[in-house]
Amino acid sequence: MILAGLMLAQAVVVPKLLEFPVATDELVAIEAVIRLPKLEVGHRYRLDQAALNAVKMTPQYGRRDISRILSPGYRFRIDQLADALRIGLTVDPKDLGAGLSVLSSVLTEPTFLPDAIKVDKLPESFPWRRALRSYDSAQMDISQESLRDVWKYVVQPNLVTIGVRGPFNPGSAKALWKDRERFWSDYQPNKTVSGRSPSPRLDIGEPPILLMSSEVPVLTTLDLVVATLMGGGKDSVLWSVCREQLRMSYQQGAYLLPTLTGWEYRLAIATDKSILDPEKVESLRARLHEGIEKLSQVDLAHANGLLRGYIAYGQPGIPILLGNSSVTGGDANDALFRDMYLSMKGVPPIDKTDWTVDVSVAEVKSHLHKLLDLAKVSYK
């Protein structure tokens, strides 16, 4: 009994790995999806900076080593979402083991050399990227120790899932991942994160971005259709009302963004400071309701065509936004990340062969009116 207890205590906790063998792929896609613990706005800023700097080098791998292991023309893909962190890399099939080794090293021992830390700042004059982001952040001082601190708080083995897709034999990726236990044998994640986070503040750039957002607890195909009808290109309600009728801006869209508790249906409209007048916001809401009522079977067929074009051929048009990450179906890494992330959120995979949208014009109108009525107004 004592021996068994000692053996159990020494067990190495390693992130779970999922295999997706695809014999017809030319390269191997490796994706890590890390479910985030609770973070304050300042710590999210630090995590953004840590993610950018973590992939530069580790004690085991220098910059040139990492460049040689990645398939030519590819870099690490890193993105922070509302409830997850994505790290993706692409390697040649012969380098699958090396790719998994680099990923383990990045997760457990990023160097964060002080003279190599490069801060990525988003200009205050360009708020559109913030408007499409699914979390808020506030600038916080960073240092080697602060980046290592937030990284070890986020990277907890039980919160990390690794996916591998490409031309490999079933079971081989798991065997190679088993060999990476040495990176995790002494790894100790942080139970807390240090530093006092700044208080959130109203942050309106130039031009201001008006947001109208409503909660979507469970994502459905109906949500994809209505978001496409509302903001999908020049045939959408937003284009007709905001651009053609009101001449507000060339930039507007309807999106489905992940949140900590589900999803958010968000209308984002670049405008001017006159929109801060509550009466004008409500007038705009009324005009959008009128635009919804004008939707026809032709509009619905067009929206369905845009979505099916994405699913079948990887064309742009799907309104799901996962941070700065692309979810274009033609890329193996993005498709793998998208399906792993949607699975984490309880959403069925988007399948090219049997995914269909079967809703009526009356259903989409009713759903759009409801989402618009419930939408809360904010600014970026």
C-alpha atoms as one frame of an Amber mdcrd trajectory, in Angstrom:
protein
   0.000   0.000   0.000   2.829   2.397   0.858   4.632   1.608  -2.412   1.433
   2.159  -4.400   0.914   5.492  -2.687   4.451   6.631  -3.531   4.030   5.604
  -7.164   0.746   7.513  -7.367   2.340  10.612  -5.847   5.085  10.546  -8.476
   2.705  10.246 -11.444   3.422  12.878 -14.091   0.437  15.003 -15.139   0.685
  15.564 -18.898  -1.902  17.383 -21.084  -4.317  15.182 -23.017  -3.546  14.573
 -26.701  -6.140  13.861 -29.412  -5.238  12.317 -32.770  -6.867  13.151 -36.117
  -5.018  11.108 -38.782  -5.659  12.421 -42.316  -3.651  10.492 -44.896  -4.320
  13.041 -47.670  -2.820  16.015 -45.788   0.716  17.061 -46.706   1.684  18.683
 -43.389   1.010  18.022 -39.713  -1.045  20.555 -37.752  -0.462  20.706 -33.984
  -2.790  22.787 -31.828  -2.859  23.428 -28.079  -6.116  24.755 -26.621  -5.748
  25.928 -23.029  -8.902  26.567 -21.032  -8.242  29.813 -19.138  -8.640  30.230
 -15.389 -10.179  33.475 -14.127  -8.131  36.515 -15.184  -8.434  40.225 -14.453
  -8.057  42.798 -17.237  -4.431  43.597 -16.412  -3.459  39.948 -16.319  -5.069
  39.479 -19.740  -2.748  42.196 -21.028   0.209  40.364 -19.528  -0.973  37.081
 -21.037  -1.151  38.728 -24.481   2.468  39.809 -24.106   3.551  36.472 -22.629
   1.998  34.569 -25.531   3.863  36.682 -28.081   7.183  36.190 -26.313   6.853
  32.579 -25.139   7.527  31.116 -28.586  10.809  32.953 -29.206  13.104  30.517
 -27.388  13.362  28.055 -24.498  16.315  26.516 -22.632  16.120  23.520 -25.005
  15.435  25.381 -28.282  16.950  28.577 -29.627  15.377  30.766 -32.301  17.085
  28.947 -35.162  16.149  25.534 -33.754  12.474  26.513 -33.645  12.606  28.006
 -37.165  14.094  24.792 -38.549  11.447  22.599 -36.913   8.484  24.643 -38.185
   7.491  23.884 -41.770   8.907  26.559 -44.162   6.631  29.594 -44.364   4.803
  28.864 -41.086   5.025  30.500 -37.669   3.455  29.826 -34.309  -0.196  30.842
 -34.204  -1.044  32.371 -30.856  -4.295  33.932 -29.727  -6.102  34.728 -26.498
  -9.885  34.256 -26.482 -12.424  34.963 -23.778 -11.971  31.540 -22.205  -9.001
  29.928 -23.952  -5.477  30.402 -25.242  -4.500  28.956 -28.616  -0.994  27.890
 -29.619  -0.600  26.265 -33.030   2.335  25.131 -35.143   2.754  23.369 -38.494
   5.516  20.817 -39.203   6.533  18.369 -41.888   5.464  14.752 -41.127   9.072
  13.725 -40.356   9.228  16.452 -37.672   6.113  15.474 -35.705   8.138  14.385
 -32.679  10.269  17.517 -32.786   7.144  19.692 -33.080   5.587  18.104 -29.999
   8.890  18.520 -28.175   9.057  22.244 -29.007   5.438  22.713 -27.914   6.105
  20.982 -24.565   9.146  23.172 -24.024   7.238  26.363 -24.869   4.423  25.422
 -22.507   6.648  24.530 -19.568   9.799  26.681 -19.892   9.541  29.811 -22.052
  12.651  31.932 -21.506  11.193  35.472 -21.545  14.649  37.049 -21.795  14.322
  40.669 -20.553  16.176  42.164 -23.538  14.054  40.149 -25.987  10.613  41.074
 -24.589   8.766  43.008 -27.244   5.533  44.726 -26.236   2.685  44.689 -28.749
   0.629  47.848 -28.283  -2.702  48.477 -29.943  -2.977  52.147 -30.994  -5.702
  54.061 -29.198  -6.693  55.532 -32.565  -7.545  52.109 -33.984 -10.268  50.540
 -31.845 -11.707  48.149 -34.447  -9.574  45.180 -33.342 -10.710  45.707 -29.753
 -14.318  45.843 -30.934 -13.963  42.360 -32.407 -12.161  40.907 -29.409 -14.042
  38.780 -26.883 -12.387  40.138 -23.741 -11.225  43.463 -22.284  -7.685  44.259
 -21.172  -5.929  47.142 -19.451  -2.245  47.963 -19.727  -0.107  46.633 -16.896
   3.651  46.726 -16.281   5.483  43.691 -17.600   8.796  42.077 -16.744  10.433
  38.690 -17.146   9.078  37.573 -13.783   5.549  38.917 -14.358   5.281  37.141
 -17.716   6.554  33.879 -16.251   4.111  34.316 -13.350   0.968  34.669 -15.500
   2.154  31.955 -17.913   2.587  29.364 -15.149  -0.815  30.349 -13.761  -2.492
  29.761 -17.137  -0.599  26.652 -18.292  -2.002  23.990 -15.982  -1.709  20.468
 -17.472  -5.310  19.521 -16.700  -6.524  22.590 -18.646  -4.453  21.893 -21.780
  -5.617  19.755 -24.725  -3.310  18.999 -27.671  -4.688  18.092 -31.103  -2.618
  16.596 -33.929  -3.935  16.326 -37.497  -2.114  15.049 -40.553  -0.506  12.086
 -42.338   0.631   9.841 -39.470  -0.237   6.346 -38.300  -2.921   6.125 -35.602
  -1.276   5.892 -32.193   2.084   7.300 -33.277   1.395  10.868 -32.116   0.276
   9.611 -28.701   3.427   7.504 -28.413   5.601  10.508 -29.244   3.654  12.655
 -26.762   4.246  10.018 -24.084   7.972  10.578 -24.590   7.505  14.264 -23.748
   6.715  13.490 -20.078  10.223  14.613 -19.156   9.206  18.241 -19.767   6.335
  17.918 -17.297   7.983  15.818 -14.582   9.176  18.842 -12.554   6.645  21.388
 -13.825   4.723  23.182 -11.076   1.980  25.591 -12.219   1.120  28.627 -10.109
  -2.083  28.492  -8.061  -2.415  32.290  -8.029  -1.267  35.215 -10.178   0.448
  38.275  -8.720   0.121  41.981  -9.381  -2.735  44.408  -8.859  -4.813  44.817
 -12.008  -5.870  48.316 -13.153  -9.549  49.184 -12.977 -11.472  48.951 -16.276
 -12.273  52.289 -17.915 -14.372  53.520 -20.795 -12.103  53.498 -23.824 -13.416
  55.238 -26.949 -11.018  55.548 -29.865 -11.228  57.428 -33.146 -13.575  56.728
 -34.740 -15.744  55.393 -31.916 -17.146  51.887 -32.333 -20.746  51.385 -31.262
 -21.419  47.884 -29.941 -24.865  46.321 -29.525 -24.443  42.951 -27.838 -26.777
  40.222 -26.616 -26.063  36.882 -24.959 -26.319  33.576 -26.836 -25.875  30.786
 -24.244 -25.860  27.929 -26.796 -24.674  28.464 -30.373 -27.005  27.067 -33.069
 -27.210  27.089 -36.868 -29.992  29.684 -36.546 -27.502  32.068 -34.925 -25.123
  31.626 -37.865 -27.875  32.430 -40.356 -29.169  35.535 -38.573 -25.655  36.926
 -38.075 -25.009  36.466 -41.792 -28.276  38.178 -42.702 -27.558  41.068 -40.341
 -23.913  41.723 -41.235 -22.736  39.469 -44.070 -21.618  41.801 -46.845 -23.421
  44.335 -49.016 -26.743  42.485 -48.964 -26.998  42.659 -45.167 -29.308  44.705
 -42.959 -26.382  46.616 -41.421 -25.035  47.607 -44.820 -28.471  48.765 -46.008
 -29.239  50.787 -42.873 -25.868  52.042 -41.636 -24.019  52.497 -44.886 -26.628
  53.217 -47.538 -29.388  54.920 -45.540 -27.488  56.691 -42.731 -24.006  56.989
 -44.336 -22.480  56.131 -40.963 -19.435  54.120 -41.927 -17.916  51.621 -44.311
 -17.084  49.385 -41.335 -19.862  47.445 -39.694 -20.623  43.809 -39.048 -22.519
  41.201 -37.047 -20.457  38.569 -35.244 -20.697  35.634 -32.865 -17.937  35.841
 -30.264 -17.138  33.398 -27.457 -17.556  34.533 -23.844 -16.718  32.963 -20.491
 -20.257  31.614 -20.191 -21.315  30.993 -23.800 -21.440  33.292 -26.843 -22.255
  36.887 -27.663 -24.105  38.196 -30.700 -22.436  41.539 -31.408 -23.164  44.340
 -33.853 -20.119  46.568 -34.310 -20.469  49.877 -36.155 -17.732  52.478 -36.717
 -19.278  55.937 -36.483 -18.679  59.369 -34.915 -19.156  60.750 -31.425 -22.691
  61.903 -32.156 -23.746  58.279 -31.714 -23.104  58.656 -27.985 -26.502  60.361
 -27.830 -28.859  57.672 -26.417 -31.755  58.949 -28.555 -29.731  58.370 -31.723
 -28.835  54.863 -30.600 -32.494  54.013 -30.075 -33.358  55.585 -33.434 -30.758
  53.340 -35.053 -32.204  50.328 -33.252 -35.643  51.161 -34.657 -34.233  51.486
 -38.197 -32.568  48.082 -37.839 -35.916  46.574 -36.788 -37.423  48.011 -39.959
 -34.592  46.507 -41.995 -35.204  43.097 -40.443 -38.848  43.208 -41.506 -37.801
  43.677 -45.146 -35.886  40.375 -45.259 -37.193  37.936 -47.844 -36.777  34.333
 -48.946 -34.208  35.554 -51.485 -32.119  37.087 -48.676 -32.336  33.856 -46.671
 -31.251  31.785 -49.665 -28.280  34.107 -50.175 -27.227  33.785 -46.510 -27.494
  30.003 -46.698 -25.357  30.070 -49.828 -22.642  32.090 -48.091 -22.547  29.629
 -45.186 -22.538  26.553 -47.399 -19.750  28.091 -49.491 -17.687  28.404 -46.342
 -18.389  24.895 -45.141 -17.851  23.167 -48.486 -15.061  25.275 -49.982 -13.486
  27.276 -47.147 -14.699  30.609 -48.544 -14.825  33.617 -46.192 -18.207  34.413
 -44.740 -18.851  32.507 -41.520 -19.662  35.042 -38.758 -17.925  33.160 -35.909
 -14.931  35.138 -34.638 -12.374  33.366 -32.452 -10.133  36.252 -31.436  -7.631
  37.178 -34.131  -7.573  33.562 -35.323  -8.874  32.661 -38.753 -11.446  29.875
 -38.991 -11.157  29.512 -42.756 -11.835  25.880 -43.629  -9.044  25.563 -46.192
  -6.258  25.553 -43.581  -5.633  22.384 -41.555  -4.419  24.229 -38.446  -7.344
  26.632 -38.363  -9.859  23.850 -39.017  -8.317  21.738 -36.244  -8.318  24.645
 -33.804 -11.891  25.607 -34.719 -13.230  22.087 -34.194 -11.309  21.572 -30.938
 -12.501  24.915 -29.597 -16.126  24.416 -30.619 -16.018  20.960 -29.023 -14.772
  22.555 -25.794 -17.783  24.908 -25.997 -20.213  22.036 -26.610 -20.847  22.925
 -30.271 -20.973  20.029 -32.794 -18.186  20.072 -35.433 -18.966  21.905 -38.666
 -18.965  19.030 -41.149 -18.640  19.616 -44.878 -20.957  16.766 -45.829 -24.014
  16.926 -43.588 -24.109  20.385 -41.994 -27.284  22.115 -43.188 -29.321  25.205
 -42.319 -33.085  24.657 -42.367 -34.936  27.699 -41.025 -37.750  29.901 -42.306
 -37.879  33.637 -42.956 -40.317  34.022 -40.057 -37.881  32.255 -37.704 -34.924
  34.431 -38.626 -36.969  37.624 -38.326 -38.265  36.644 -34.894 -34.789  35.704
 -33.692 -33.204  38.898 -35.031 -35.881  41.106 -33.424 -35.338  39.340 -30.092
 -31.544  39.679 -30.211 -31.788  43.351 -31.152 -34.270  44.104 -28.346 -32.008
  42.412 -25.787 -28.797  44.024 -27.058 -26.871  46.117 -24.532 -25.083  49.214
 -25.830 -21.395  49.946 -25.202 -18.493  51.647 -26.951 -14.860  50.950 -27.858
